[in-house]
Amino acid sequence: MSASTLTTQATVDIPDTGLHGPDSEWAEEVRALARKRDAVILAHNYQVPEVQDVADHVGDSLALSRIAASSDASTIVFCGVHFMAETAKILAPEKTVLIPDERAGCSLADSITADQLREWKAEHPGAVVVSYVNTTAAVKAETDICCTSSNAVEVVDSIPREKEVLFLPDQFLGAHVRRELGRENMQVWAGECHVHAGISGTQLTAQAEADPDAELFVHPECGCATSALYLAGTGAVPADRVKILSTGGMLDAARATGAKSVLVATEIGMLHQLRKAAPDVDFRAVNERASCTYMKMITPEALLRSVRDGTDEVHVAPELAERGRAAVQRMIEIGQPGGGGE
């Protein structure tokens, strides 16, 4: 089996809770309730600005999970999607992990199941399984080593070249790794993030032509990553202006850039942190509609409800957690993924 049936984005009705809106009073109440619950609030870079600004820590999924594991707080409130909260629970099984809305899923994580992975492994006996951290706990339990977008090349390169590699689930990140390493014995699962896949090469090319002096920050999950490299290869855009980066890598590049404008190909929530990191730079989304409904389910109202009422708690079966933990810990040992993961 070389492909999966891709999961499309669900339409979810989010109820009006009647709770406070995202103002200073709301922020003070959230922080006070978090202190009362002995909770640390973690927010992914793709969250709405109000949630990012009230959080104790903002970052990529792995960096936040590592913070969860090392925090002295007894409760983790993870403002992200479900696989991220699961990863935090895997790394910190003794802590209570809450996600403000348990319906916040992920089309990429849903693009392969544990059963599908077991079938794929059976077709390639002896292959080493490398799973992107954007996977469920059940898939991580069937994995030899996880990776982030920032250390995927290093992780695969650490595997003896004579060993076949099964890389999952993101086909665009897998193609990027295979291209970087020239590794022919690497099989890539045909999964994708519906948001990143929807950022097209046509959109990127048109914007790059309209602003030829702009730098391009492109997440490797994007369908336009190949187009970005093509623009660099043909000289349409200077090669040093095209950067294939994880979200953490984008922040590092933003602080270092000398460009006046940057075109950003990833989920639009990332713009908030980029603008804070380099307020004098004009950051613009390649696709302004690249917004993840699942990420945006973590509303200010949902966060308030979570710290007030303890909703929704995340559980991972101990046996799955133990097996998945081994794959995540192997990832952490390779490179420095904490600041530049998903």
N, C-alpha and C positions, 0 to 999 in steps of 0.2 A: 504494500500500500504506500503510495507516494503523495497522496493528497487527502485532504479532509473536506467535508462539507462546511463551508464558511458560515459562521453565525452572523446574521445581520443585526443591526442595532435595533433593540426593542423600543417600543413606545410605552413609556411608563407614566401613569397619572400620579403626580405628586400632590398630596392633599394640602389644603390650606390649614395650617395648624393654629393660626391665630396668635402665634408667639411674637415676641419682639422682633423688630426689624434690625438691620445691621447698622446701628448707630453707636455712639459712645456708651450709652447706657447698656446696650446689648453686650458690647465687648466687656465692660466691667462685670456684668452678671455672669458671662461665660467664664471669665478668669476666676471669679470668686467661687463659682460652683466647682470648677476644676480643682482649685486648691482644697476645697472641702472634701472632694472625692479622692484626694491624693493622686491626681491624674496629670499627665503630660499630654499636651495637644500637638499632634504632628500633622502637617498639611503638605500634600504633594504640590509640585510646581504647577499642575494643571487645575488646581482648585480656583474658585472665584476669589477675587482680591480680598473681600472682607474676611473670608476664612483664612487665607494666607496671613493676613495682617494680625489676626488674633492668636495665631498658633505660637507655640513655644519654639518650634523648629519647622523650617520649610526646606524641602529638598526633593531628591529623587527617591524612588521606592526603597532601594537598598540602603542608602544612607540613613533614611528614617527608621528602617528596621533595625539597623545597628544601634541607633540612638535608643530605640525601644529596649533593646537587650541590655544596654549599659545603664539605663536610667534608674535612679533610685525610686521613682514613682511606682506605686503598686498597680496603677491603671494606665493603660495606653488608649487614648482616643485618636484613632487613625482616620484622618480625613483624606480618603483616597478611594480606590476601588477594592473589591473584596479580596483579590489575590494578595494585595499588599498587606492588608490586615492579617491574612493567613500567614504570610511570611514573618511578620512581627511575632505572631503567636508561636510559630515554629522555633524562632530564635529566643523567645522569652516565654516558655511554656508555663512558668509559675505566675505570670502576670495576667490580670484581667485585660483583655483587648476588646475595645468597643469600636464599631464603625457606625457613624451617625445614621446611615440608611443601608441595611443589609442587602437591598436590591441593587446596589451599585456594582454592577458586574463589569465584564471586559470582553469585547468581541475577540481579541487576540487570544486571551487565556481560554476562551470557549472554543477555539478553532481546533483543539485536539483534546481528546479524553484519555484517561488512563488505559481504557480498553484498546483504543486505537494505537496508542504507543506500544502496548504489549504485542499487538499484532505486527506492528512495524519492526519491532525488535526481533520477533520470531523469523521474519523474512531476511534479517541481516545478523545472523548469529556472530557474536564476537565483536560487534561494533560498539563503539563508545558513544553513549547518549549525552549530548550537550543540550540542555534546556535553558532558554532565556528565562530570566527571573519572572517574566510576565506569564506565569503558568499557575495552575491550581496546585494545592498541596498533594493531591493524588498523583498528578503528573510528576511533581518533584520527587515523590517516593519511588518512581520508576526510572529516575535519572541518575547518571554517574556523576555529573558535575553541572552546576548552573553557571550562567554568565550574565553580565549586564551588557548594555550596548557599548560601554566604554572599555570593557576588558574581554569582549567576545573573541577578538583576534588573538589575544594572549592566551586565552583558555584553550582554543582549538590548536594553537601553535605548540602548546605544552604536551599535546598528545602525539606519541610517536607517529611519524608520517606513514608508516606501513599499516597503521590501524585505520579501519573505516570509521567514519564519524556520521552519526545521525544528528542533525541540527534541527531544532524545533523551537517554537512553532512559526517564527516570522520569516517569510520567504525573502523579504527585502534585506533584513539584517543578515540572513544566511548568505545571500548573494554577495553582499559587501564583504563578508569574511572570506568567502571562497575566492573572490577577486583579489583581495589583499594578499592571500597566502598562496594562490595558484594551486589549490588543493583539489585534485580531481576525485579523490575517494571520499568525498563529503556529500552526503545526501541531505537535501533540504526539504522540510515539510512545507506544504503550500498553504500556510496560514497568513493572516494579516490583521492589522489593526484597521478597522474601517475608516477611522479618522485620518490616519497617516496615509493610507492607500488612496484616499480621496484627494490628496494634494498632488496635482498632476504636473508632469513635465511641461505641458503646454502653458500652464499658469506660471510656472517658474521662469520659463524662457521669456514669456511676454513681459514679466516684471523686470527681469534682468536687462532686457533690451531697453525698457523705459527708463531705467536708472543704472546706466553702465558703470557708475562709480561705486555702487553699493557692494558690500560684502554679502555672501550667501551663507547662512547658518542652516544646515539641513540635517534633520534627524535621520539616522540610517533606516528607520522603519518606514520612511516615506517612499511612495511610489516614484517620486521625482528624483531620488538620489542618483540613479543612473544618468538622468538628464543633466544633473548638476555636473557630474564628472565629464559628460560629453561636452558641455559648454567650456569647461576648463581645458579639455583635450584639444578642442578645435581653436582655442584662443578667443572665443566669443566673450569669455570672461577670464581675466587673468587668473591663473591657477592658484595664486596665493590668496585670492579673494573667495575661493570656494572651500568651505569647511564642513566636513561630515562629522557631526558632533552629537554626543549624548546631551541630555538636558544640563547636567553638571558641567560638561565641557562648554556648552553655550555660555554659561555664566562666567567661566574663566576667560573665554574669548571676548566676551562683552567688556570685561574690565580692562583687557589689554588692547582692544581695537583702536586704531587711529582713524577708522572710517567715520564719515558723518551720517551714513545711513546703512542699515542692515536689513536684508530681507530674510524672514524667519519662516522656515518650513517645519512646523510642528503644531501641536495643539495650542490654541490661542491663549490659554491660561499662562503660558510661559512668558508672554510679553510683560506681565506685571513685574516679575522678578528681574527680567532683563533691563527694563526701564529704571528700576530702583538701583541696579548695579552700575548703570552708565546713563544717567539722566540727560546728558548732552547729545546722545546718539538717537537718531530717529529709527526706532525699530518698527517694522511693519510686517504683518502676516502675509505670506504668499497667498494663502486662502483664508479670508476673514471668516468663513463659515466652518472652519476646522475646529469645531467645538464638540467635546465628548459629552453627550447627555448623561452618561453614567457618572463621570466626574462631577458634573454640575448637579447631581442629585444630592450632594452634600451641601445643602443650603444652610444659611445662617440659622434658620429655624430648626433644622434637623440637628445641627451641632448643639444648640442650646438644649434641646430635648434630650440629647445623648448625655451631656454632662449633668443634667438635672435628674434624669430618670434611669440612667444606666443602660440605655438602648443603643445599638443592638449588639449583644455580645457575640464574639467570634470563637468558635470551637474547632479544634483540629484533633482527630483521633490520635492518641499517643503513639501508636505504631506507625502511622503515616508521618507524624511529626518527627519521629526519631530517624526514619529513613530519609525524609526530605532535608533534615538538618545536616546530614552528612554531605549532601550534594551542595547545599548553600555554603557550608564551611569550607569545602574544597575551593569554591569560587573565591571566597574572601582571601584565601591563601595565595591567589594568583593575582599579581598586579595590585593596584590601589583603587578598587571599584567604588569605595564609599562616597567620594565626592562627585562621581560622574557616571552614575548608573542610568537607569531607564530614563 
